[in-house]
Amino acid sequence: MMRSLWSGVSGLTTHQLEMDVIGNNIANVNTTAYKSQATGFSDVLYQTVKNGTGAGDNVATTNAAQIGLGSKVSSIYTNISKSGSTQTTGNAFDMMITGDAFFVISPDNQTRNFSRDGAFTIDAQGSLVTQNNGYYVMGVMGEDGIRPGANVTRLDLITDATKTIGGTATSASYFRGNIDSLDGTFDEADGKNVRLEVFGNDGRTYTLKFKLTNGGDDADNTYSLSLASVQDDEGNILQNTTDTNINLVYSKGSGELISAGGNENGIVTMSFGGGASMIGPLNIDFSNTTNYAGTTASHNSTIYAYKGDVRGLNVGYANGSMTGMSITDNGSVFAKYSNGQTVKIAQIAVAEFNNAMGLEKVGDNLYAESLNSGQAQIVDVTADGGYMTSGVLESSNVDLSKEFTDMITTQRGFQANSRVITTSDEMLQILRGLKR
């Protein structure tokens, strides 16, 4: 009977521990990315009251008679592989991992913990941190991205280096349209004005004013294009010390361009000097211009200049200030700038483990490496088919219907073990009364 008492006690203890686990699961039913736990029981040592015997000539075998001494908690299993449901937040810095990876989190930019909780924000220093405790989210700065075994660091997303982006000079332009051979404007000294706005290599905008006149001869298919002035974005006229006169020749029959500046391909490279040295060199394409008499009575020429080439490339851009950020499915952080440019400035790192269930919980939705989990392997989240989703969080994977069912069976188990103790006590009371 003493054995049954201690068996009942062990049963009460194990079921109480199971109830503790269930209570913790239910308490965390709304905890972001919480992974539910389950308790595993095992029996304990047995007392052999009769040894087993082997077969003889006239007898069969007999089995050993053993009495168990109760139960114990053999494991507390974390259901880490089951993802919680998606919870939409609309916050671009809230991230959810689909797959088996973990965010790499650090309280001091050195210690590494791991989490599935992707509720992030930007702190006062411009670093990407966790919302609940301000720990650093780790990754790689710059455009290179995550490589296996990468040395990760905190992500300082808003710094003097990322707040602004320098402009890039316009390196190509093209003229398009028709020079009407009967347009008398080209016979005048001032000719026809054609304006072109370009970006300098300092990111500022400059306006080039060209003057198109006839070629200075009696032919009606030759023209001269010269740079009349260069003006900056404050209206100042800049001195250009480089000769920019370009001769254009057209076929009298078809009106198609024969040469520009002596180049049969119609492309001329224009250089700038002096106060205009911030511009260029500029490749100008004249191949899309023609020269024939128009059909209207006014005979107006329609020729215009555009920055960039005919494919829309080499346009350049002005200096820009950061206007926002976005995060892609592989954790790359892109900064958006006022000049229309989008630049990758960082990538969020993730870690994978040989045995993720071996991770140790350390609170605050964080895990730590253990001998059983193996070392963290820093990878790109998409390397094994996973991905990140911005604007959503992973909910707890606690199944309330299962927890309530487990609660019922745990309660019944606890009650049954308590009955074992009370019944054993009653039997001891009866035994004690035999001597009366």
JOSULVEN-V376595 format. One record per backbone hydrogen bond with DSSP energy under -1.0 kcal/mol. NH is the residue of the N-H (numbers start at 1). CO is the residue of the C=O. E is the energy in kcal/mol with one decimal. If there is no record, write none. Layout:
NH | CO | E
NH | CO | E
This chain:
5 | 1 | -1.9
6 | 2 | -2.2
7 | 3 | -2.3
8 | 4 | -2.4
9 | 5 | -2.2
10 | 6 | -2.4
11 | 7 | -2.2
12 | 8 | -2.4
13 | 9 | -2.5
14 | 10 | -2.5
15 | 11 | -2.3
16 | 12 | -2.2
17 | 13 | -2.3
18 | 14 | -2.3
19 | 15 | -2.1
20 | 16 | -2.0
21 | 17 | -2.0
22 | 18 | -2.4
23 | 19 | -2.9
24 | 20 | -2.1
25 | 21 | -2.4
26 | 22 | -2.5
27 | 23 | -2.3
28 | 24 | -1.4
29 | 26 | -1.5
31 | 28 | -1.5
33 | 394 | -2.1
34 | 31 | -1.9
38 | 77 | -2.6
40 | 75 | -3.2
42 | 72 | -2.4
44 | 70 | -1.9
47 | 67 | -3.0
49 | 65 | -2.6
50 | 65 | -1.5
53 | 62 | -1.8
56 | 59 | -2.0
62 | 53 | -1.7
65 | 50 | -3.0
67 | 47 | -3.0
69 | 45 | -1.2
72 | 42 | -2.5
74 | 40 | -2.6
75 | 40 | -1.6
77 | 38 | -2.9
79 | 36 | -3.1
80 | 78 | -2.4
87 | 393 | -2.7
89 | 391 | -2.8
90 | 391 | -2.1
94 | 91 | -2.1
95 | 118 | -2.7
96 | 389 | -1.6
98 | 387 | -3.0
102 | 351 | -1.9
103 | 115 | -3.1
105 | 113 | -2.6
106 | 136 | -2.4
113 | 105 | -3.7
114 | 367 | -2.1
115 | 103 | -1.8
120 | 118 | -1.3
121 | 129 | -2.5
123 | 127 | -2.5
126 | 123 | -1.8
128 | 155 | -2.4
129 | 121 | -3.0
130 | 135 | -2.3
131 | 119 | -2.8
134 | 130 | -1.6
136 | 106 | -2.7
137 | 128 | -2.6
138 | 104 | -2.7
139 | 153 | -2.9
140 | 347 | -2.4
142 | 345 | -3.1
149 | 378 | -1.5
150 | 147 | -2.0
153 | 139 | -2.8
155 | 137 | -1.3
157 | 126 | -1.4
157 | 155 | -1.2
158 | 126 | -1.8
163 | 159 | -2.2
165 | 320 | -2.4
168 | 317 | -1.9
170 | 199 | -2.8
171 | 314 | -1.5
172 | 314 | -1.1
173 | 283 | -2.5
174 | 306 | -2.1
175 | 285 | -2.6
176 | 304 | -2.5
177 | 288 | -1.5
178 | 302 | -1.3
179 | 290 | -3.0
183 | 180 | -2.1
186 | 183 | -1.1
187 | 184 | -1.4
188 | 185 | -1.3
192 | 212 | -2.7
194 | 210 | -2.1
196 | 208 | -2.3
198 | 206 | -2.9
200 | 204 | -2.7
201 | 278 | -2.9
203 | 200 | -1.9
206 | 198 | -3.1
207 | 231 | -3.1
208 | 196 | -3.5
209 | 229 | -2.5
210 | 194 | -3.2
211 | 226 | -3.2
212 | 192 | -2.7
213 | 224 | -2.7
214 | 186 | -2.4
215 | 222 | -2.0
223 | 248 | -2.6
224 | 213 | -3.0
225 | 246 | -3.4
226 | 211 | -2.3
228 | 209 | -2.6
229 | 209 | -1.4
231 | 207 | -2.3
232 | 236 | -2.3
235 | 232 | -1.7
238 | 230 | -3.4
246 | 225 | -3.2
248 | 223 | -3.0
249 | 259 | -2.3
250 | 221 | -2.4
251 | 256 | -3.0
255 | 251 | -1.4
258 | 249 | -3.3
259 | 249 | -1.5
260 | 263 | -2.2
261 | 247 | -3.2
263 | 260 | -1.6
266 | 263 | -1.2
268 | 284 | -2.8
270 | 282 | -3.2
276 | 239 | -1.3
276 | 273 | -1.6
277 | 274 | -1.6
279 | 276 | -2.0
282 | 270 | -2.8
283 | 171 | -2.1
284 | 268 | -3.7
285 | 173 | -2.3
286 | 266 | -3.8
289 | 286 | -1.7
290 | 177 | -2.0
291 | 255 | -2.2
302 | 178 | -1.9
304 | 176 | -2.7
306 | 174 | -2.4
308 | 172 | -3.6
309 | 313 | -2.5
312 | 309 | -2.1
317 | 168 | -1.9
319 | 203 | -1.3
320 | 165 | -2.5
322 | 163 | -3.3
323 | 336 | -3.5
324 | 336 | -1.2
326 | 334 | -2.2
328 | 332 | -2.2
331 | 328 | -1.8
333 | 346 | -3.1
334 | 326 | -3.1
335 | 343 | -3.1
336 | 324 | -3.2
337 | 341 | -2.4
338 | 321 | -2.2
340 | 337 | -1.9
343 | 335 | -2.3
345 | 333 | -2.7
346 | 333 | -1.2
347 | 140 | -2.1
348 | 331 | -2.5
349 | 138 | -2.0
350 | 379 | -1.3
351 | 102 | -2.5
352 | 377 | -1.6
355 | 373 | -1.8
358 | 355 | -1.8
359 | 356 | -1.7
360 | 368 | -2.3
362 | 366 | -2.3
366 | 363 | -1.5
367 | 114 | -2.7
368 | 360 | -2.4
374 | 370 | -1.6
377 | 352 | -2.2
379 | 350 | -2.2
383 | 380 | -2.3
385 | 382 | -1.5
387 | 98 | -1.8
388 | 329 | -2.9
389 | 96 | -2.0
391 | 94 | -2.4
393 | 87 | -2.5
395 | 85 | -3.0
397 | 34 | -2.2
403 | 399 | -2.4
404 | 400 | -2.7
405 | 401 | -1.8
406 | 402 | -3.0
407 | 403 | -2.1
408 | 404 | -1.9
409 | 405 | -2.2
410 | 406 | -2.4
411 | 407 | -2.5
412 | 408 | -2.4
413 | 409 | -2.2
414 | 410 | -2.7
415 | 411 | -2.6
416 | 412 | -2.7
417 | 413 | -2.2
418 | 414 | -2.2
419 | 415 | -1.9
420 | 416 | -1.6
421 | 417 | -1.7
422 | 418 | -2.3
423 | 419 | -2.8
424 | 420 | -2.4
425 | 421 | -2.2
426 | 422 | -2.2
427 | 423 | -2.3
428 | 424 | -2.0
429 | 425 | -2.2
430 | 426 | -2.3
431 | 427 | -2.3
432 | 428 | -2.5
433 | 429 | -1.5
434 | 431 | -1.2
436 | 433 | -1.0
